[in-house]
Amino acid sequence: MGGPSAEREVSLSSGRECAAALRGEGFEVVEVDAGRDLCARLEAIKPDVVFNALHGRWGEDGCVQGILEWMRLPYTHSGVLASAIAMDKERSKAMFRSIGLPVADSGLFASTEVQERHVMAPPYVVKPHNEGSSVGIYLVHEAANRPPQLSDQMPDQVMVEAYVPGRELTVSVMGDKALSVTEILTDGWYDYEAKYTPGGSRHEMPARIPTEVFDQCLDYALRAHQVLGCKGVSRTDFRWDDSKGAAGLILLETNTQPGMTPTSLTPEHASVVGMTFGQMCAWMVEDASCDR
């Protein structure tokens, strides 16, 4: 848990929640704030299983997965390759396109170029291509006269994606089953604050959408999980333009390590199949392995 990424605080919250839940299921749990001494800590602890509650870079992009494979420690969630591809938004979208899943037009551009001119017609979104939790997102409105001025914290290369209007939908996959569809309701942009602040968003589950679109969400999420080679639990996010019917559904991205905080979506989805939060965490421990 924890770690050095931009999502450190979310990861600490996820880690605390999962540790408490696993203790409630009878597991012996040691909480590790992942730092440069991670290998030494793991050597000293000698765990049977590593529950990976890290989010963002280093913990979700194949890096820590490679360490755990090298150490031959069974771990939860996806393996090295699936984690690396899913974290790279442009490469994962190429995988989705290859099997016919609908995604928005996008490309990678130098940050300097993005700040000098509109690299695509507004409205569009600028984001790091390898972060999560809506970290570092810029929405450029249709009426914008000038290109966005990005923070110094943004990487040298960013992803620019056509803005997709519509309703926020999300689906969790557990093993080989897509669980349910949630609609996320907010008063504005579903940003970092809306995701992790109590009351920042409302979750309607199951989403009140046409059966055809509901089933489409389940199908697309499972296919995304499979084409990336994900293991354990993942969550796929969508935008749906209800004025276009089923044709208005667009897949945004797949998260290989969904949040496990009190305001997170995947624990809610697990309840649909009769699992408590503790039972879901226990399932993930039992599912853990190397060579993922």
GUPAZA-913129 format. One record per residue: y, x, z of N, C-alpha, C in turn; residue in three letters. Coordinates in pm, whole numbers, plus 50000, padded with zeros to 5 digits. Layout:
(site (Y; X; Z); (Y; X; Z); (Y; X; Z); ALA)
...
//
This chain:
(site (49880; 50085; 50000); (50000; 50000; 50000); (50124; 50088; 50000); MET)
(site (50241; 50026; 49973); (50365; 50102; 49976); (50386; 50182; 49850); GLY)
(site (50372; 50315; 49862); (50389; 50401; 49746); (50534; 50422; 49709); GLY)
(site (50559; 50502; 49603); (50696; 50541; 49569); (50762; 50458; 49459); PRO)
(site (50701; 50349; 49413); (50756; 50277; 49298); (50872; 50187; 49338); SER)
(site (50935; 50128; 49238); (51045; 50033; 49261); (50998; 49908; 49333); ALA)
(site (50869; 49886; 49336); (50811; 49767; 49401); (50750; 49799; 49537); GLU)
(site (50797; 49906; 49598); (50741; 49951; 49726); (50741; 49842; 49833); ARG)
(site (50854; 49774; 49851); (50864; 49675; 49959); (50769; 49558; 49936); GLU)
(site (50754; 49517; 49810); (50660; 49409; 49779); (50517; 49454; 49811); VAL)
(site (50486; 49579; 49776); (50353; 49632; 49803); (50324; 49639; 49952); SER)
(site (50422; 49680; 50031); (50402; 49683; 50176); (50371; 49544; 50230); LEU)
(site (50443; 49445; 50178); (50419; 49307; 50220); (50279; 49262; 50178); SER)
(site (50241; 49290; 50051); (50106; 49256; 50004); (50001; 49325; 50091); SER)
(site (50022; 49453; 50119); (49924; 49528; 50198); (49904; 49471; 50337); GLY)
(site (50015; 49437; 50402); (50005; 49380; 50537); (49928; 49248; 50535); ARG)
(site (49959; 49162; 50436); (49893; 49032; 50427); (49743; 49049; 50401); GLU)
(site (49708; 49140; 50309); (49567; 49159; 50275); (49491; 49223; 50391); CYS)
(site (49554; 49320; 50459); (49489; 49383; 50574); (49457; 49282; 50682); ALA)
(site (49554; 49196; 50713); (49532; 49094; 50816); (49421; 48998; 50774); ALA)
(site (49423; 48959; 50646); (49321; 48865; 50597); (49182; 48927; 50603); ALA)
(site (49171; 49054; 50565); (49040; 49121; 50566); (48989; 49141; 50708); LEU)
(site (49079; 49171; 50801); (49035; 49181; 50941); (48981; 49047; 50988); ARG)
(site (49046; 48940; 50943); (49000; 48806; 50979); (48864; 48773; 50923); GLY)
(site (48825; 48844; 50815); (48693; 48824; 50754); (48589; 48921; 50810); GLU)
(site (48631; 49003; 50908); (48536; 49091; 50974); (48530; 49233; 50922); GLY)
(site (48619; 49272; 50833); (48621; 49408; 50782); (48699; 49500; 50876); PHE)
(site (48660; 49626; 50879); (48738; 49729; 50947); (48839; 49783; 50845); GLU)
(site (48966; 49774; 50877); (49071; 49806; 50780); (49162; 49916; 50834); VAL)
(site (49190; 50015; 50748); (49287; 50118; 50777); (49399; 50105; 50674); VAL)
(site (49523; 50091; 50720); (49636; 50076; 50628); (49691; 50215; 50593); GLU)
(site (49707; 50241; 50462); (49754; 50371; 50415); (49878; 50351; 50328); VAL)
(site (49990; 50407; 50373); (50111; 50409; 50290); (50095; 50527; 50194); ASP)
(site (50077; 50498; 50066); (50038; 50599; 49968); (50152; 50696; 49940); ALA)
(site (50132; 50823; 49977); (50228; 50929; 49949); (50158; 51047; 49884); GLY)
(site (50224; 51162; 49882); (50168; 51280; 49817); (50042; 51331; 49887); ARG)
(site (50022; 51287; 50010); (49902; 51329; 50084); (49789; 51228; 50071); ASP)
(site (49794; 51143; 49970); (49697; 51034; 49958); (49553; 51087; 49955); LEU)
(site (49527; 51190; 49876); (49390; 51241; 49866); (49339; 51289; 50002); CYS)
(site (49424; 51362; 50073); (49384; 51413; 50205); (49358; 51298; 50302); ALA)
(site (49442; 51194; 50295); (49423; 51079; 50383); (49288; 51011; 50355); ARG)
(site (49259; 50994; 50226); (49134; 50928; 50189); (49013; 51014; 50225); LEU)
(site (49027; 51145; 50209); (48917; 51235; 50249); (48889; 51221; 50398); GLU)
(site (48995; 51207; 50479); (48978; 51196; 50624); (48918; 51062; 50664); ALA)
(site (48961; 50955; 50597); (48917; 50819; 50633); (48774; 50791; 50586); ILE)
(site (48742; 50842; 50466); (48611; 50818; 50404); (48578; 50668; 50397); LYS)
(site (48662; 50592; 50326); (48639; 50447; 50322); (48519; 50410; 50234); PRO)
(site (48459; 50297; 50264); (48355; 50242; 50176); (48418; 50187; 50048); ASP)
(site (48536; 50127; 50063); (48607; 50065; 49951); (48757; 50085; 49971); VAL)
(site (48828; 50108; 49861); (48974; 50111; 49865); (49027; 49979; 49810); VAL)
(site (49099; 49905; 49893); (49167; 49782; 49846); (49305; 49825; 49797); PHE)
(site (49325; 49819; 49668); (49449; 49866; 49608); (49554; 49754; 49610); ASN)
(site (49648; 49764; 49702); (49758; 49667; 49711); (49889; 49727; 49662); ALA)
(site (49880; 49834; 49583); (50000; 49894; 49526); (50051; 49811; 49409); LEU)
(site (50181; 49815; 49384); (50241; 49749; 49269); (50329; 49850; 49196); HIS)
(site (50346; 49830; 49068); (50438; 49915; 48992); (50377; 50047; 48950); GLY)
(site (50465; 50139; 48910); (50419; 50267; 48859); (50344; 50348; 48964); ARG)
(site (50252; 50430; 48919); (50164; 50516; 48998); (50051; 50438; 49063); TRP)
(site (50075; 50316; 49107); (49970; 50240; 49173); (49904; 50137; 49085); GLY)
(site (49972; 50099; 48977); (49924; 49989; 48893); (49906; 50031; 48748); GLU)
(site (49936; 50157; 48718); (49939; 50201; 48578); (49828; 50298; 48541); ASP)
(site (49725; 50306; 48624); (49612; 50394; 48596); (49614; 50524; 48673); GLY)
(site (49728; 50560; 48732); (49738; 50689; 48803); (49650; 50694; 48927); CYS)
(site (49671; 50601; 49020); (49589; 50605; 49142); (49444; 50569; 49110); VAL)
(site (49425; 50489; 49006); (49287; 50456; 48965); (49213; 50583; 48923); GLN)
(site (49284; 50674; 48854); (49222; 50800; 48814); (49183; 50885; 48935); GLY)
(site (49270; 50886; 49036); (49238; 50959; 49160); (49112; 50902; 49224); ILE)
(site (49104; 50771; 49231); (48991; 50707; 49297); (48862; 50727; 49218); LEU)
(site (48872; 50729; 49087); (48754; 50760; 49004); (48709; 50904; 49030); GLU)
(site (48804; 50997; 49035); (48773; 51138; 49058); (48704; 51156; 49193); TRP)
(site (48752; 51079; 49293); (48696; 51090; 49428); (48570; 51005; 49444); MET)
(site (48538; 50925; 49341); (48421; 50834; 49344); (48429; 50738; 49461); ARG)
(site (48548; 50681; 49479); (48568; 50579; 49582); (48578; 50443; 49512); LEU)
(site (48489; 50350; 49541); (48498; 50217; 49481); (48633; 50152; 49515); PRO)
(site (48692; 50082; 49418); (48825; 50024; 49438); (48834; 49889; 49370); TYR)
(site (48936; 49813; 49410); (48957; 49678; 49359); (49046; 49680; 49235); THR)
(site (49053; 49566; 49170); (49138; 49543; 49053); (49088; 49622; 48932); HIS)
(site (49177; 49639; 48834); (49136; 49697; 48706); (49126; 49849; 48711); SER)
(site (49056; 49905; 48611); (49035; 50048; 48601); (49149; 50122; 48534); GLY)
(site (49125; 50248; 48502); (49229; 50336; 48451); (49288; 50284; 48320); VAL)
(site (49204; 50259; 48221); (49254; 50224; 48089); (49323; 50088; 48087); LEU)
(site (49258; 49986; 48145); (49318; 49852; 48146); (49450; 49852; 48221); ALA)
(site (49456; 49926; 48333); (49579; 49932; 48411); (49691; 49998; 48331); SER)
(site (49660; 50109; 48263); (49761; 50181; 48186); (49814; 50096; 48070); ALA)
(site (49724; 50029; 47999); (49767; 49948; 47884); (49847; 49828; 47929); ILE)
(site (49800; 49759; 48032); (49871; 49638; 48078); (50009; 49671; 48130); ALA)
(site (50026; 49789; 48192); (50156; 49827; 48246); (50255; 49862; 48136); MET)
(site (50204; 49904; 48020); (50289; 49936; 47906); (50306; 49809; 47824); ASP)
(site (50420; 49742; 47841); (50439; 49609; 47785); (50423; 49604; 47634); LYS)
(site (50471; 49705; 47564); (50463; 49703; 47418); (50320; 49727; 47370); GLU)
(site (50248; 49818; 47433); (50109; 49842; 47393); (50019; 49722; 47425); ARG)
(site (50044; 49659; 47540); (49962; 49542; 47573); (49989; 49428; 47475); SER)
(site (50115; 49414; 47432); (50146; 49310; 47334); (50078; 49337; 47200); LYS)
(site (50063; 49463; 47165); (49991; 49497; 47042); (49845; 49451; 47053); ALA)
(site (49786; 49467; 47171); (49649; 49419; 47194); (49643; 49268; 47182); MET)
(site (49741; 49199; 47240); (49742; 49053; 47233); (49756; 49005; 47088); PHE)
(site (49847; 49069; 47014); (49865; 49032; 46872); (49735; 49051; 46794); ARG)
(site (49659; 49155; 46829); (49538; 49188; 46753); (49432; 49078; 46760); SER)
(site (49437; 48994; 46864); (49339; 48885; 46873); (49406; 48748; 46857); ILE)
(site (49530; 48749; 46806); (49596; 48624; 46771); (49666; 48551; 46884); GLY)
(site (49690; 48619; 46997); (49764; 48554; 47105); (49914; 48557; 47072); LEU)
(site (49987; 48448; 47102); (50128; 48440; 47062); (50219; 48517; 47158); PRO)
(site (50295; 48612; 47106); (50389; 48690; 47186); (50525; 48694; 47115); VAL)
(site (50629; 48729; 47189); (50764; 48736; 47132); (50783; 48864; 47053); ALA)
(site (50873; 48861; 46954); (50909; 48982; 46880); (50973; 49082; 46976); ASP)
(site (50941; 49209; 46957); (50996; 49310; 47047); (50983; 49448; 46985); SER)
(site (51045; 49547; 47049); (51033; 49685; 47005); (51084; 49778; 47111); GLY)
(site (51054; 49908; 47095); (51102; 50010; 47187); (51222; 50081; 47123); LEU)
(site (51326; 50102; 47205); (51450; 50163; 47156); (51502; 50260; 47261); PHE)
(site (51579; 50358; 47214); (51647; 50449; 47306); (51754; 50373; 47383); ALA)
(site (51765; 50401; 47512); (51866; 50332; 47595); (52006; 50351; 47539); SER)
(site (52034; 50470; 47487); (52166; 50495; 47430); (52195; 50404; 47312); THR)
(site (52095; 50383; 47227); (52113; 50296; 47110); (52135; 50151; 47153); GLU)
(site (52061; 50107; 47254); (52073; 49969; 47302); (52213; 49942; 47356); VAL)
(site (52277; 50044; 47413); (52411; 50028; 47469); (52521; 50042; 47363); GLN)
(site (52484; 50092; 47246); (52584; 50110; 47140); (52594; 49992; 47046); GLU)
(site (52482; 49921; 47026); (52482; 49810; 46930); (52373; 49711; 46967); ARG)
(site (52385; 49589; 46913); (52278; 49491; 46927); (52162; 49534; 46837); HIS)
(site (52050; 49574; 46895); (51937; 49618; 46814); (51857; 49501; 46759); VAL)
(site (51880; 49381; 46813); (51829; 49257; 46754); (51931; 49148; 46783); MET)
(site (51924; 49040; 46707); (52021; 48933; 46725); (52004; 48868; 46862); ALA)
(site (52114; 48851; 46938); (52104; 48780; 47067); (52060; 48635; 47043); PRO)
(site (51999; 48572; 47142); (51972; 48623; 47277); (51847; 48711; 47281); PRO)
(site (51850; 48811; 47367); (51735; 48897; 47385); (51734; 48952; 47527); TYR)
(site (51623; 49015; 47562); (51603; 49069; 47697); (51578; 49219; 47685); VAL)
(site (51640; 49298; 47771); (51615; 49442; 47780); (51544; 49469; 47911); VAL)
(site (51436; 49546; 47905); (51360; 49575; 48027); (51289; 49710; 48014); LYS)
(site (51257; 49775; 48126); (51169; 49892; 48119); (51034; 49846; 48062); PRO)
(site (50971; 49928; 47984); (50842; 49885; 47929); (50726; 49917; 48021); HIS)
(site (50754; 49970; 48141); (50645; 50006; 48231); (50679; 49977; 48377); ASN)
(site (50748; 49866; 48403); (50771; 49820; 48540); (50730; 49674; 48549); GLU)
(site (50722; 49623; 48672); (50687; 49483; 48693); (50787; 49415; 48785); GLY)
(site (50753; 49292; 48828); (50833; 49216; 48923); (50978; 49195; 48879); SER)
(site (51000; 49188; 48748); (51135; 49165; 48694); (51234; 49272; 48737); SER)
(site (51184; 49395; 48756); (51270; 49507; 48792); (51345; 49556; 48668); VAL)
(site (51478; 49565; 48678); (51558; 49622; 48571); (51566; 49539; 48445); GLY)
(site (51579; 49407; 48458); (51585; 49320; 48341); (51729; 49279; 48313); ILE)
(site (51767; 49287; 48185); (51901; 49247; 48139); (51884; 49136; 48036); TYR)
(site (51947; 49022; 48061); (51945; 48911; 47965); (52076; 48911; 47887); LEU)
(site (52066; 48929; 47756); (52183; 48932; 47669); (52197; 48796; 47603); VAL)
(site (52302; 48725; 47638); (52318; 48586; 47593); (52358; 48579; 47446); HIS)
(site (52338; 48461; 47389); (52363; 48440; 47246); (52508; 48470; 47210); GLU)
(site (52601; 48440; 47301); (52744; 48457; 47272); (52795; 48596; 47308); ALA)
(site (52705; 48687; 47347); (52749; 48819; 47391); (52815; 48896; 47276); ALA)
(site (52937; 48942; 47298); (53009; 49019; 47196); (52969; 49166; 47197); ASN)
(site (52936; 49217; 47316); (52906; 49358; 47326); (52763; 49379; 47376); ARG)
(site (52701; 49490; 47341); (52567; 49520; 47391); (52570; 49545; 47542); PRO)
(site (52456; 49540; 47609); (52454; 49556; 47754); (52480; 49701; 47795); PRO)
(site (52541; 49719; 47910); (52559; 49851; 47970); (52453; 49865; 48079); GLN)
(site (52361; 49955; 48059); (52244; 49966; 48145); (52269; 50059; 48264); LEU)
(site (52198; 50033; 48371); (52204; 50117; 48490); (52152; 50257; 48459); SER)
(site (52202; 50354; 48534); (52153; 50492; 48521); (52006; 50503; 48561); ASP)
(site (51957; 50402; 48632); (51818; 50402; 48677); (51720; 50362; 48567); GLN)
(site (51773; 50308; 48457); (51685; 50266; 48347); (51630; 50389; 48275); MET)
(site (51507; 50380; 48221); (51448; 50494; 48151); (51519; 50522; 48019); PRO)
(site (51487; 50637; 47959); (51550; 50676; 47833); (51508; 50583; 47719); ASP)
(site (51390; 50525; 47731); (51341; 50431; 47629); (51314; 50296; 47696); GLN)
(site (51361; 50190; 47635); (51346; 50057; 47693); (51286; 49962; 47588); VAL)
(site (51237; 49851; 47638); (51183; 49747; 47550); (51288; 49639; 47531); MET)
(site (51308; 49599; 47407); (51398; 49489; 47376); (51313; 49377; 47315); VAL)
(site (51325; 49260; 47374); (51237; 49148; 47339); (51319; 49023; 47313); GLU)
(site (51285; 48951; 47209); (51353; 48826; 47180); (51342; 48732; 47299); ALA)
(site (51453; 48670; 47338); (51451; 48577; 47451); (51369; 48454; 47415); TYR)
(site (51281; 48416; 47505); (51195; 48299; 47483); (51241; 48188; 47577); VAL)
(site (51299; 48080; 47523); (51342; 47971; 47610); (51221; 47889; 47657); PRO)
(site (51241; 47814; 47762); (51135; 47723; 47804); (51100; 47731; 47951); GLY)
(site (50989; 47668; 47983); (50943; 47656; 48120); (50852; 47773; 48157); ARG)
(site (50858; 47815; 48284); (50779; 47928; 48334); (50642; 47878; 48380); GLU)
(site (50537; 47931; 48316); (50400; 47896; 48352); (50322; 48023; 48383); LEU)
(site (50223; 48014; 48471); (50143; 48132; 48502); (50001; 48092; 48539); THR)
(site (49907; 48180; 48505); (49764; 48156; 48527); (49701; 48280; 48589); VAL)
(site (49620; 48261; 48693); (49542; 48371; 48750); (49399; 48365; 48698); SER)
(site (49343; 48483; 48672); (49203; 48497; 48633); (49131; 48573; 48742); VAL)
(site (49015; 48524; 48777); (48934; 48587; 48883); (48794; 48609; 48827); MET)
(site (48759; 48734; 48803); (48631; 48763; 48740); (48630; 48716; 48596); GLY)
(site (48550; 48616; 48567); (48541; 48564; 48430); (48591; 48420; 48420); ASP)
(site (48678; 48381; 48515); (48724; 48242; 48517); (48876; 48235; 48535); LYS)
(site (48941; 48158; 48447); (49084; 48126; 48465); (49093; 48010; 48563); ALA)
(site (49176; 48023; 48666); (49172; 47930; 48779); (49256; 47804; 48759); LEU)
(site (49386; 47819; 48738); (49473; 47703; 48725); (49606; 47746; 48666); SER)
(site (49689; 47649; 48632); (49821; 47674; 48576); (49926; 47628; 48676); VAL)
(site (50021; 47714; 48707); (50134; 47680; 48792); (50261; 47682; 48710); THR)
(site (50349; 47584; 48733); (50484; 47592; 48678); (50576; 47643; 48787); GLU)
(site (50659; 47741; 48752); (50753; 47801; 48847); (50890; 47740; 48822); ILE)
(site (50946; 47678; 48924); (51075; 47611; 48911); (51180; 47687; 48991); LEU)
(site (51286; 47726; 48924); (51396; 47796; 48991); (51528; 47735; 48944); THR)
(site (51634; 47770; 49014); (51767; 47723; 48974); (51830; 47813; 48867); ASP)
(site (51768; 47928; 48842); (51822; 48020; 48742); (51710; 48108; 48690); GLY)
(site (51742; 48235; 48664); (51646; 48332; 48614); (51540; 48361; 48720); TRP)
(site (51413; 48369; 48677); (51304; 48400; 48769); (51301; 48552; 48790); TYR)
(site (51396; 48602; 48871); (51413; 48744; 48890); (51343; 48790; 49017); ASP)
(site (51368; 48915; 49055); (51304; 48975; 49173); (51329; 48892; 49297); TYR)
(site (51455; 48848; 49316); (51489; 48770; 49436); (51416; 48637; 49437); GLU)
(site (51412; 48571; 49319); (51344; 48442; 49312); (51195; 48456; 49341); ALA)
(site (51137; 48570; 49302); (50993; 48590; 49321); (50956; 48613; 49467); LYS)
(site (51041; 48688; 49540); (50998; 48738; 49670); (51080; 48689; 49788); TYR)
(site (51182; 48605; 49763); (51258; 48546; 49872); (51204; 48406; 49901); THR)
(site (51166; 48377; 50026); (51120; 48242; 50058); (51223; 48138; 50015); PRO)
(site (51179; 48037; 49940); (51269; 47935; 49889); (51336; 47972; 49758); GLY)
(site (51310; 48095; 49708); (51373; 48138; 49583); (51318; 48068; 49462); GLY)
(site (51197; 48016; 49474); (51136; 47941; 49366); (51041; 47837; 49425); SER)
(site (51007; 47738; 49342); (50911; 47635; 49382); (50794; 47639; 49285); ARG)
(site (50675; 47622; 49338); (50555; 47629; 49256); (50493; 47490; 49245); HIS)
(site (50475; 47441; 49125); (50409; 47313; 49102); (50270; 47340; 49046); GLU)
(site (50169; 47316; 49129); (50031; 47343; 49089); (49941; 47224; 49126); MET)
(site (49866; 47174; 49026); (49865; 47216; 48887); (49992; 47172; 48814); PRO)
(site (50031; 47250; 48714); (50152; 47219; 48637); (50139; 47084; 48569); ALA)
(site (50248; 47009; 48570); (50248; 46878; 48504); (50285; 46897; 48357); ARG)
(site (50188; 46936; 48281); (50207; 46962; 48138); (50093; 46895; 48062); ILE)
(site (50107; 46876; 47931); (49999; 46812; 47854); (49868; 46888; 47866); PRO)
(site (49758; 46815; 47865); (49625; 46876; 47879); (49602; 46984; 47776); THR)
(site (49648; 46962; 47652); (49629; 47061; 47547); (49695; 47194; 47582); GLU)
(site (49817; 47188; 47636); (49889; 47309; 47672); (49827; 47374; 47795); VAL)
(site (49785; 47292; 47891); (49719; 47342; 48012); (49595; 47422; 47974); PHE)
(site (49511; 47363; 47889); (49387; 47430; 47848); (49417; 47555; 47767); ASP)
(site (49522; 47550; 47688); (49564; 47665; 47609); (49603; 47782; 47700); GLN)
(site (49676; 47752; 47807); (49715; 47854; 47904); (49591; 47921; 47965); CYS)
(site (49495; 47841; 48007); (49372; 47895; 48065); (49299; 47985; 47966); LEU)
(site (49289; 47938; 47842); (49219; 48013; 47738); (49289; 48144; 47706); ASP)
(site (49421; 48140; 47690); (49496; 48260; 47656); (49490; 48362; 47768); TYR)
(site (49501; 48316; 47894); (49498; 48408; 48008); (49364; 48480; 48017); ALA)
(site (49254; 48406; 47998); (49122; 48467; 48004); (49103; 48566; 47890); LEU)
(site (49149; 48530; 47770); (49137; 48620; 47655); (49222; 48745; 47673); ARG)
(site (49340; 48730; 47732); (49425; 48846; 47760); (49356; 48939; 47859); ALA)
(site (49302; 48883; 47966); (49227; 48957; 48068); (49114; 49036; 48003); HIS)
(site (49043; 48972; 47912); (48926; 49034; 47851); (48963; 49141; 47749); GLN)
(site (49064; 49115; 47665); (49098; 49214; 47563); (49155; 49341; 47624); VAL)
(site (49224; 49329; 47738); (49274; 49447; 47808); (49164; 49520; 47884); LEU)
(site (49052; 49451; 47909); (48945; 49510; 47989); (48969; 49502; 48138); GLY)
(site (49042; 49400; 48182); (49075; 49385; 48324); (48950; 49355; 48407); CYS)
(site (48956; 49391; 48532); (48851; 49360; 48629); (48914; 49291; 48750); LYS)
(site (48829; 49223; 48828); (48879; 49158; 48949); (48975; 49047; 48916); GLY)
(site (49096; 49057; 48970); (49197; 48952; 48957); (49312; 49000; 48868); VAL)
(site (49361; 48912; 48781); (49483; 48938; 48705); (49564; 48808; 48699); SER)
(site (49688; 48820; 48655); (49771; 48701; 48637); (49852; 48717; 48508); ARG)
(site (49852; 48612; 48426); (49924; 48616; 48299); (50035; 48513; 48300); THR)
(site (50154; 48556; 48256); (50274; 48472; 48258); (50309; 48424; 48118); ASP)
(site (50360; 48302; 48112); (50394; 48238; 47985); (50533; 48176; 47992); PHE)
(site (50592; 48152; 47875); (50704; 48062; 47858); (50658; 47951; 47763); ARG)
(site (50697; 47828; 47794); (50660; 47715; 47709); (50783; 47634; 47673); TRP)
(site (50815; 47631; 47543); (50923; 47548; 47489); (50864; 47410; 47460); ASP)
(site (50885; 47316; 47553); (50818; 47186; 47541); (50866; 47104; 47422); ASP)
(site (50979; 47144; 47360); (51025; 47071; 47240); (50937; 47101; 47119); SER)
(site (50854; 47206; 47129); (50769; 47246; 47016); (50622; 47210; 47038); LYS)
(site (50592; 47144; 47149); (50453; 47110; 47177); (50370; 47235; 47201); GLY)
(site (50243; 47231; 47160); (50152; 47343; 47184); (50200; 47471; 47114); ALA)
(site (50274; 47456; 47005); (50323; 47573; 46931); (50431; 47648; 47007); ALA)
(site (50484; 47588; 47112); (50592; 47650; 47189); (50546; 47741; 47300); GLY)
(site (50415; 47765; 47312); (50362; 47848; 47421); (50361; 47995; 47378); LEU)
(site (50425; 48082; 47458); (50433; 48225; 47431); (50382; 48302; 47552); ILE)
(site (50294; 48398; 47529); (50243; 48484; 47636); (50342; 48598; 47659); LEU)
(site (50386; 48616; 47783); (50483; 48720; 47816); (50414; 48852; 47853); LEU)
(site (50328; 48850; 47954); (50261; 48973; 47996); (50148; 48941; 48093); GLU)
(site (50060; 49039; 48112); (49951; 49028; 48209); (49972; 49132; 48318); THR)
(site (49959; 49086; 48442); (49977; 49170; 48561); (49838; 49198; 48619); ASN)
(site (49798; 49325; 48623); (49663; 49358; 48671); (49652; 49358; 48823); THR)
(site (49767; 49362; 48892); (49764; 49356; 49039); (49870; 49259; 49088); GLN)
(site (49839; 49130; 49077); (49938; 49028; 49116); (49978; 49042; 49262); PRO)
(site (50098; 48995; 49293); (50146; 48999; 49430); (50056; 48920; 49524); GLY)
(site (50044; 48969; 49646); (49962; 48903; 49748); (50048; 48885; 49872); MET)
(site (50166; 48825; 49851); (50260; 48799; 49960); (50259; 48650; 49993); THR)
(site (50329; 48610; 50101); (50333; 48467; 50134); (50391; 48379; 50024); PRO)
(site (50473; 48435; 49932); (50530; 48353; 49824); (50461; 48377; 49691); THR)
(site (50347; 48447; 49690); (50281; 48483; 49564); (50197; 48368; 49509); SER)
(site (50167; 48380; 49379); (50103; 48272; 49304); (49951; 48278; 49306); LEU)
(site (49894; 48396; 49296); (49749; 48408; 49284); (49674; 48351; 49406); THR)
(site (49720; 48375; 49530); (49652; 48310; 49643); (49652; 48157; 49632); PRO)
(site (49758; 48100; 49576); (49760; 47955; 49555); (49654; 47914; 49455); GLU)
(site (49640; 47992; 49347); (49539; 47959; 49247); (49398; 47965; 49304); HIS)
(site (49373; 48061; 49393); (49240; 48072; 49453); (49203; 47947; 49532); ALA)
(site (49304; 47882; 49589); (49277; 47760; 49666); (49219; 47649; 49580); SER)
(site (49246; 47655; 49448); (49194; 47553; 49356); (49042; 47557; 49351); VAL)
(site (48984; 47677; 49365); (48838; 47688; 49363); (48782; 47692; 49505); VAL)
(site (48862; 47645; 49602); (48815; 47631; 49739); (48813; 47758; 49821); GLY)
(site (48887; 47860; 49777); (48889; 47987; 49849); (49013; 47997; 49937); MET)
(site (48993; 48036; 50061); (49106; 48072; 50145); (49157; 48210; 50101); THR)
(site (49273; 48248; 50151); (49328; 48379; 50120); (49231; 48489; 50165); PHE)
(site (49176; 48473; 50285); (49080; 48572; 50336); (48956; 48582; 50250); GLY)
(site (48904; 48468; 50206); (48785; 48469; 50121); (48811; 48535; 49987); GLN)
(site (48932; 48514; 49932); (48966; 48579; 49806); (48971; 48731; 49824); MET)
(site (49035; 48777; 49932); (49042; 48920; 49958); (48901; 48978; 49977); CYS)
(site (48816; 48904; 50047); (48678; 48950; 50069); (48603; 48958; 49935); ALA)
(site (48624; 48861; 49849); (48562; 48863; 49716); (48603; 48988; 49640); TRP)
(site (48730; 49025; 49650); (48779; 49144; 49580); (48715; 49271; 49634); MET)
(site (48694; 49278; 49765); (48625; 49393; 49824); (48481; 49399; 49774); VAL)
(site (48411; 49287; 49773); (48272; 49284; 49728); (48262; 49318; 49578); GLU)
(site (48367; 49287; 49503); (48371; 49313; 49359); (48405; 49458; 49327); ASP)
(site (48455; 49533; 49424); (48503; 49670; 49401); (48393; 49763; 49349); ALA)
(site (48434; 49861; 49268); (48339; 49959; 49215); (48416; 50077; 49157); SER)
(site (48344; 50179; 49117); (48398; 50284; 49031); (48365; 50246; 48885); CYS)
(site (48412; 50327; 48791); (48385; 50305; 48648); (48428; 50166; 48604); ASP)
(site (48550; 50129; 48642); (48601; 49996; 48609); (48675; 49996; 48476); ARG)
//
